[in-house]
Amino acid sequence: MAAPLPPLLVVMGVSGSGKSTVGAALAQRLGVPFADADDFHPPANIAKMTAGYALDDDDRHPWLEAIGEWLEEHAPRGGVISCSALKRSYRDQLRDHAPSISLVHLHGSREVIARRQSSRPGHFMPTSLLDSQFATLEPLGADEHGLVIDVDQEVDAIVDEYVARTTVRLSIVPPLNTAQES
């Protein structure tokens, strides 16, 4: 039996949900590389958000392509990337590059996220765009491989929850019966 592939994760959610912090902690725990999707934004996108304007799908397309290419490159050895991936179509665009991704949706109430976002001075995404993020967010579909985790807890608890839930999921898969394969 072949060894399972290393995890290839997209840590998703609205701005201020802790994607970068949790993503880096997950990557460290899993022993795989980490990337922050914010680093893939072209300067025009950063300027637009800094000025208080939400990105549109045309702005996001090349950004998502770059993220998808990173995922595709890291699929054989695993990796974790933080990326808002708010719409199903954005996640589908990422899956076009790396069909094996798993999603970790960091979910929280608007109040919790606003409190967390206000503690990030100097970030290019202003708190004023939070409502547009929630309006854009599409929950994971039943056919999307992923977990929803509440962000109103410590980072280590979020990582522990991910590990526990994925270990449980893996442990309920019945072992391959090699005696019947002959």
C-alpha positions as CSV (number, residue, x, y, z in Angstrom):
1,M,0.0,0.0,0.0
2,A,1.4,3.4,-1.0
3,A,2.0,5.9,1.7
4,P,-0.6,8.7,1.9
5,L,0.4,12.0,0.3
6,P,1.5,14.8,2.6
7,P,-1.3,17.3,3.4
8,L,-2.0,20.1,0.9
9,L,-4.1,22.6,2.8
10,V,-5.8,25.9,2.1
11,V,-6.5,27.8,5.3
12,M,-9.5,30.0,4.3
13,G,-11.8,32.6,5.8
14,V,-12.5,36.3,6.0
15,S,-9.8,38.8,6.7
16,G,-8.9,38.8,10.3
17,S,-9.9,35.1,10.9
18,G,-6.3,34.1,11.6
19,K,-5.4,32.4,8.4
20,S,-1.7,33.4,8.4
21,T,-1.1,32.6,12.0
22,V,-3.0,29.3,12.0
23,G,-1.6,28.3,8.6
24,A,2.0,28.8,9.7
25,A,1.3,26.9,12.9
26,L,-0.3,24.0,10.9
27,A,2.6,23.9,8.5
28,Q,5.0,23.7,11.4
29,R,3.1,20.9,13.1
30,L,2.7,19.0,9.8
31,G,6.3,19.6,8.7
32,V,5.4,21.1,5.4
33,P,6.1,24.5,3.7
34,F,3.9,27.5,4.4
35,A,3.0,30.4,2.1
36,D,0.7,33.4,2.7
37,A,-1.5,34.3,-0.2
38,D,-1.2,38.0,0.7
39,D,2.3,37.7,-0.7
40,F,0.9,36.7,-4.1
41,H,-1.2,39.9,-4.6
42,P,0.0,42.2,-7.3
43,P,0.7,45.8,-6.2
44,A,-2.5,47.0,-7.9
45,N,-4.6,44.8,-5.6
46,I,-2.8,45.9,-2.5
47,A,-3.3,49.6,-3.5
48,K,-7.0,49.0,-4.2
49,M,-7.6,47.3,-0.8
50,T,-5.4,49.9,1.0
51,A,-7.6,52.6,-0.5
52,G,-10.7,50.9,1.0
53,Y,-12.0,49.2,-2.2
54,A,-13.0,45.5,-2.3
55,L,-11.4,43.4,-5.0
56,D,-13.6,42.1,-7.8
57,D,-13.3,38.8,-9.6
58,D,-11.1,40.3,-12.3
59,D,-8.6,41.5,-9.7
60,R,-8.6,38.1,-8.0
61,H,-8.2,35.9,-11.0
62,P,-4.4,36.3,-11.6
63,W,-3.8,36.2,-7.8
64,L,-5.7,32.9,-7.5
65,E,-3.8,31.5,-10.5
66,A,-0.5,32.3,-8.8
67,I,-1.7,30.6,-5.6
68,G,-3.0,27.6,-7.6
69,E,0.5,27.3,-9.2
70,W,2.1,27.2,-5.8
71,L,-0.3,24.5,-4.7
72,E,0.3,22.5,-7.8
73,E,4.1,22.8,-7.3
74,H,3.8,21.6,-3.6
75,A,1.2,18.8,-4.1
76,P,3.9,16.0,-4.2
77,R,5.5,17.0,-0.9
78,G,2.6,18.9,0.8
79,G,2.2,22.5,1.9
80,V,-0.1,24.9,3.7
81,I,-1.2,28.3,2.2
82,S,-3.4,30.9,3.8
83,C,-6.0,32.3,1.3
84,S,-9.4,33.8,1.8
85,A,-10.9,31.6,-0.9
86,L,-14.3,33.1,0.0
87,K,-16.3,31.9,-3.0
88,R,-16.8,28.4,-4.3
89,S,-15.6,29.5,-7.8
90,Y,-12.3,30.7,-6.2
91,R,-11.8,27.3,-4.5
92,D,-12.7,25.6,-7.8
93,Q,-10.0,27.7,-9.5
94,L,-7.4,26.4,-6.9
95,R,-8.6,22.8,-7.4
96,D,-8.1,23.2,-11.1
97,H,-4.4,23.3,-10.2
98,A,-4.3,21.0,-7.2
99,P,-7.4,18.7,-7.0
100,S,-6.2,17.1,-3.8
101,I,-6.4,20.2,-1.6
102,S,-8.2,20.2,1.7
103,L,-9.8,23.3,3.1
104,V,-9.6,24.5,6.7
105,H,-12.3,27.2,7.0
106,L,-11.6,29.4,10.0
107,H,-15.1,30.6,11.0
108,G,-16.1,33.2,13.5
109,S,-18.8,35.7,14.2
110,R,-18.5,39.3,12.8
111,E,-17.8,40.5,16.4
112,V,-15.0,38.1,17.0
113,I,-13.4,38.7,13.6
114,A,-13.7,42.5,14.0
115,R,-12.0,42.3,17.4
116,R,-9.2,40.2,15.9
117,Q,-8.9,42.4,12.8
118,S,-8.6,45.6,14.9
119,S,-5.6,44.1,16.7
120,R,-3.6,44.0,13.4
121,P,-2.3,47.6,12.9
122,G,-0.7,48.3,9.6
123,H,-2.4,45.5,7.6
124,F,-3.4,46.6,4.1
125,M,-7.0,45.2,4.5
126,P,-9.0,47.8,6.5
127,T,-11.7,46.8,8.9
128,S,-14.1,48.8,6.8
129,L,-14.0,45.9,4.2
130,L,-15.1,43.2,6.7
131,D,-18.8,43.4,5.7
132,S,-17.9,42.8,2.1
133,Q,-15.9,39.8,3.1
134,F,-18.8,38.3,5.0
135,A,-21.1,39.1,2.1
136,T,-18.8,37.3,-0.4
137,L,-18.2,34.3,1.8
138,E,-19.8,31.0,0.5
139,P,-19.7,28.2,3.0
140,L,-18.0,24.9,2.1
141,G,-20.2,22.7,-0.1
142,A,-21.0,19.2,1.0
143,D,-18.8,17.9,-1.8
144,E,-15.8,20.0,-0.8
145,H,-13.1,18.3,1.2
146,G,-12.6,20.3,4.3
147,L,-13.3,21.3,7.9
148,V,-14.9,24.3,9.6
149,I,-13.1,25.3,12.8
150,D,-14.2,28.0,15.2
151,V,-11.6,30.8,15.5
152,D,-12.6,31.9,19.0
153,Q,-9.9,29.8,20.6
154,E,-6.1,29.8,20.9
155,V,-4.0,28.9,17.8
156,D,-2.7,25.7,19.4
157,A,-6.3,24.6,20.1
158,I,-7.2,25.2,16.5
159,V,-4.2,23.2,15.3
160,D,-5.0,20.4,17.8
161,E,-8.6,20.3,16.6
162,Y,-7.5,20.0,13.0
163,V,-5.1,17.2,13.8
164,A,-7.7,15.4,16.0
165,R,-10.5,15.7,13.4
166,T,-8.3,14.6,10.5
167,T,-6.9,11.7,12.5
168,V,-10.4,10.5,13.4
169,R,-11.5,10.8,9.8
170,L,-8.4,8.8,8.6
171,S,-8.9,6.1,11.3
172,I,-12.5,5.3,10.2
173,V,-11.5,4.4,6.7
174,P,-11.4,0.5,6.6
175,P,-8.1,-1.0,5.9
176,L,-7.4,-2.4,2.4
177,N,-8.1,-6.1,2.4
178,T,-5.1,-7.4,0.5
179,A,-6.3,-11.1,0.8
180,Q,-9.1,-10.4,-1.7
181,E,-6.8,-8.7,-4.3
182,S,-5.0,-11.9,-5.4
